[in-house]
Amino acid sequence: MTPRPPRKIRVDGLEYRWVIQALDPGHVAVRVWHDGPGRRRQLVVSVEFDDFWLHFREIAAAGEGADELFNLEPVTPGLTAALVRAGIAGGWQPEATGEPAHFALVGDRTAFALVAEARR
């Protein structure tokens, strides 16, 4: 499977690029970086997400209750913009260089917190 090219997003007047990559069967990483010259420090946020195809049998068996058992909500541009803002509030400097800033999304996607986590 060929990785998708990075998507573009504009947040508070700055251009960013972002990609999603699988971490494990229950999490994805949202990787965001400032779209400017040079290699910029990335924001990497671990987000709970249950891959529909990996859990197809269990989801089909759960029927209408699958939403309560599995996190199937995709990562959207709106969530990505919120992650950028929260990352900046948490100390990520998008125009700096250096090692990625790693966080985990904790809580509901509409009212979440970012918690710093050790490098994966």
C-alpha positions in Angstrom: 0.0 0.0 0.0 1.5 3.3 -1.1 1.4 6.1 1.5 -0.8 9.1 0.7 0.9 12.4 0.1 0.7 15.0 2.9 -2.5 17.1 3.0 -2.4 20.9 3.3 -4.2 22.8 6.0 -4.2 26.5 7.0 -4.5 27.2 10.7 -4.5 30.8 12.1 -2.7 32.1 9.1 0.0 29.5 8.8 0.3 26.7 6.3 0.9 23.2 7.5 1.1 19.7 6.0 -0.3 16.6 7.8 -0.5 12.9 7.4 -2.0 10.0 9.4 -0.1 6.8 10.0 -1.2 3.6 11.8 0.5 3.0 15.1 -1.3 -0.1 16.3 -4.8 -1.6 15.8 -6.3 1.0 18.2 -4.3 4.2 17.4 -3.1 6.4 14.6 -0.5 9.2 14.7 -1.4 12.5 13.3 1.8 14.1 12.1 1.8 17.9 11.4 4.5 20.3 10.4 4.9 23.9 9.3 4.9 24.1 5.5 7.9 26.3 5.1 11.6 26.2 4.0 13.8 23.7 5.8 13.0 20.8 8.0 10.6 21.8 10.7 9.8 20.2 14.1 6.8 17.9 13.8 3.8 17.6 16.1 2.9 14.0 16.5 -0.4 13.2 18.3 -1.5 9.7 19.1 -5.3 9.4 18.6 -7.5 6.4 19.4 -9.0 4.9 16.3 -10.2 1.4 15.6 -9.6 0.4 12.0 -13.0 -0.7 10.6 -11.5 -3.5 8.4 -9.4 -5.0 11.2 -12.4 -5.2 13.5 -15.0 -5.9 10.8 -16.4 -9.1 12.4 -16.7 -7.6 15.8 -18.3 -4.4 14.5 -20.8 -6.5 12.4 -21.6 -8.6 15.4 -22.1 -5.5 17.6 -24.6 -4.0 15.1 -25.9 -0.7 16.2 -23.9 -0.8 19.4 -20.6 -0.8 17.6 -20.3 3.0 18.1 -20.2 2.4 21.9 -17.5 -0.3 21.6 -15.3 1.0 18.9 -13.8 4.5 18.1 -14.6 4.7 14.3 -14.6 8.5 14.0 -12.0 9.5 11.4 -9.4 12.2 11.9 -10.8 15.3 10.0 -9.2 18.6 9.0 -11.2 20.2 11.8 -9.7 17.9 14.4 -6.2 18.4 12.9 -6.6 22.2 13.2 -7.6 21.8 16.8 -4.6 19.6 17.4 -2.3 22.2 16.0 -3.8 24.9 18.3 -3.5 22.5 21.3 0.0 21.5 20.4 1.1 25.2 20.2 -0.6 25.8 23.6 1.3 22.8 24.9 4.7 24.1 23.9 5.1 22.9 20.3 6.9 25.6 18.2 5.9 24.9 14.6 8.7 27.1 13.1 11.4 25.6 15.2 13.7 22.7 14.2 14.5 19.6 16.2 12.9 16.4 17.4 9.2 15.9 17.1 6.9 16.9 19.9 4.9 13.8 20.9 1.5 14.0 22.6 -1.5 11.8 23.2 -5.1 13.0 22.8 -7.0 12.3 26.0 -10.7 12.7 26.3 -13.5 13.3 23.8 -12.5 14.7 20.5 -14.7 17.8 21.0 -13.2 18.5 24.5 -9.8 17.0 24.7 -6.4 17.6 26.3 -3.0 16.8 24.9 -0.7 14.9 27.2 3.1 14.8 26.5 4.2 11.3 25.9 7.5 9.5 25.5 8.9 9.1 22.0 7.4 6.1 20.2 
